[in-house]
Amino acid sequence: MNEFHPPKRILLGPGPSDVDPRVLRALAAPLIGHLDPEFLKAMDDIQQLLRIVFETKNRLTIPISATGSAGMEAGFSNLIEQGDSVVVCVNGVFGERMSDIVKRCGGVLTRLETTWGTGFDMDQLRETLIQTHPKVLAVVHAETSTGVLTPPEKITEVLTDFPETLFLLDCVTSLGGHSVGVDQHCIDFAYSGTQKCLSCPPGLSPITVSERAVAQIRKRQTKVQSWYLDLTMVEKYWGSDRTYHHTAPVSMNYAIREALRLITEEGLPQRWDRHRLNHRALVAGIEAMGLGMLVKPEDRLWTLNAIKVPENVSDATVRSRLLSEFGIEIGGGLGPLKDKIWRVGLMGTSSQQNNVLLLLSALELILIQEGFHANRSAGVEAAAKIYTEA
């Protein structure tokens, strides 16, 4: 069997995103032990950098040694005990996944649902909270399956009337591309993944936990159902005790440290502005070509863009041709949106002008050849105008 040499791709799907060469070099650094004094120093650096990116002072701010879904499961497994009331806002795949985990944890689930691709009505949320008075309210900040952004400040405003309810936020597709504002918005448990706007390979799930959520975890009547994700033990490895819990993925921690350094060097406001600008340019180009977006402007993510597949055009054919002919990966729709949308990620290192213009040019060519009457060159010209005027 020969060595594996992966092809060079431009990653513009829902994740992973492209990785900076500095992060790849960090992955190749020599291994040391996960209790080595020098690695412990690196762990301190990672926590400090994560606090900056989450915009928090929370002591318990660490990367879980698993992907973003483990961060989700860690949140519910630690906060919920049998019979606890939980409200989950569902407008896509990841709200559905949250709901599944709540039931597996023994929580009493109430779903606040809306059509996939649309935002939530805050009056309906308030009424749901009045009826249930949940221990936890769970919201997906950036719904990867639809491209919808749910602003945490709107949730916080509603929660001012429910001071006992813990606020859990999924930031997998927003952290590093949108402001999360954990402390500003009184978020009690937030989790993310490394492979999206942080532009690090998949494999870690950054989390941050408020002190009042930590207090709730410590006064549980029953043990956390997951030994591996039990934060009462994991925090002792990342805290001053340095008590062994599991063998941390050393190289992945090298990688996230470097990825976070890149973010702080760029500056959070500048990074958010870059993601917003590239999103605006892509949308301008898409609409100029004669295509439409799934999500209303006020509800759109900058980092994940849901484009409607035009009638009489094959979703799979276009994506396959983009990959085989141009080396560009984009995503298709999930669930009720299967074959109906393309999901274009502009996250982290992948969120750059060259990628936007290349995708628009390639998409236009393919669509015309597939029989769609695209406005020739209009997409690139519209995007270029956004960049010129920025």
Rosetta blueprint (number, residue, H / E / L):
1 M L
2 N L
3 E L
4 F L
5 H L
6 P L
7 P L
8 K L
9 R L
10 I E
11 L E
12 L L
13 G L
14 P L
15 G L
16 P L
17 S L
18 D L
19 V L
20 D L
21 P H
22 R H
23 V H
24 L H
25 R H
26 A H
27 L H
28 A L
29 A L
30 P L
31 L L
32 I L
33 G L
34 H L
35 L L
36 D L
37 P H
38 E H
39 F H
40 L H
41 K H
42 A H
43 M H
44 D H
45 D H
46 I H
47 Q H
48 Q H
49 L H
50 L H
51 R H
52 I H
53 V H
54 F H
55 E L
56 T L
57 K L
58 N L
59 R L
60 L E
61 T E
62 I E
63 P E
64 I E
65 S L
66 A L
67 T L
68 G H
69 S H
70 A H
71 G H
72 M H
73 E H
74 A H
75 G H
76 F H
77 S H
78 N H
79 L H
80 I L
81 E L
82 Q L
83 G L
84 D L
85 S E
86 V E
87 V E
88 V E
89 C E
90 V E
91 N L
92 G L
93 V H
94 F H
95 G H
96 E H
97 R H
98 M H
99 S H
100 D H
101 I H
102 V H
103 K H
104 R H
105 C L
106 G L
107 G L
108 V E
109 L E
110 T E
111 R E
112 L E
113 E E
114 T L
115 T L
116 W L
117 G L
118 T L
119 G L
120 F L
121 D L
122 M H
123 D H
124 Q H
125 L H
126 R H
127 E H
128 T H
129 L H
130 I H
131 Q H
132 T H
133 H L
134 P L
135 K L
136 V E
137 L E
138 A E
139 V E
140 V E
141 H L
142 A E
143 E E
144 T L
145 S L
146 T L
147 G L
148 V E
149 L E
150 T L
151 P L
152 P H
153 E H
154 K H
155 I H
156 T H
157 E H
158 V H
159 L H
160 T L
161 D L
162 F L
163 P L
164 E L
165 T L
166 L E
167 F E
168 L E
169 L E
170 D E
171 C L
172 V L
173 T L
174 S L
175 L E
176 G L
177 G L
178 H E
179 S L
180 V L
181 G L
182 V L
183 D L
184 Q L
185 H L
186 C L
187 I L
188 D L
189 F E
190 A E
191 Y E
192 S L
193 G L
194 T L
195 Q L
196 K L
197 C L
198 L L
199 S L
200 C L
201 P L
202 P L
203 G L
204 L L
205 S E
206 P E
207 I E
208 T E
209 V E
210 S L
211 E H
212 R H
213 A H
214 V H
215 A H
216 Q H
217 I H
218 R H
219 K L
220 R L
221 Q L
222 T L
223 K L
224 V L
225 Q L
226 S L
227 W L
228 Y L
229 L L
230 D L
231 L H
232 T H
233 M H
234 V H
235 E H
236 K H
237 Y H
238 W H
239 G L
240 S L
241 D L
242 R L
243 T L
244 Y L
245 H L
246 H L
247 T L
248 A L
249 P L
250 V H
251 S H
252 M H
253 N H
254 Y H
255 A H
256 I H
257 R H
258 E H
259 A H
260 L H
261 R H
262 L H
263 I H
264 T H
265 E H
266 E H
267 G L
268 L H
269 P H
270 Q H
271 R H
272 W H
273 D H
274 R H
275 H H
276 R H
277 L H
278 N H
279 H H
280 R H
281 A H
282 L H
283 V H
284 A H
285 G H
286 I H
287 E H
288 A H
289 M L
290 G L
291 L L
292 G L
293 M E
294 L L
295 V L
296 K L
297 P H
298 E H
299 D H
300 R E
301 L L
302 W L
303 T L
304 L E
305 N E
306 A E
307 I E
308 K E
309 V L
310 P L
311 E L
312 N L
313 V L
314 S L
315 D H
316 A H
317 T H
318 V H
319 R H
320 S H
321 R H
322 L H
323 L H
324 S H
325 E H
326 F H
327 G L
328 I E
329 E E
330 I L
331 G E
332 G E
333 G L
334 L L
335 G H
336 P H
337 L H
338 K L
339 D L
340 K L
341 I E
342 W E
343 R E
344 V E
345 G E
346 L L
347 M L
348 G H
349 T H
350 S H
351 S L
352 Q L
353 Q H
354 N H
355 N H
356 V H
357 L H
358 L H
359 L H
360 L H
361 S H
362 A H
363 L H
364 E H
365 L H
366 I H
367 L H
368 I H
369 Q H
370 E L
371 G L
372 F L
373 H L
374 A L
375 N L
376 R L
377 S L
378 A H
379 G H
380 V H
381 E H
382 A H
383 A H
384 A H
385 K H
386 I H
387 Y H
388 T H
389 E H
390 A L
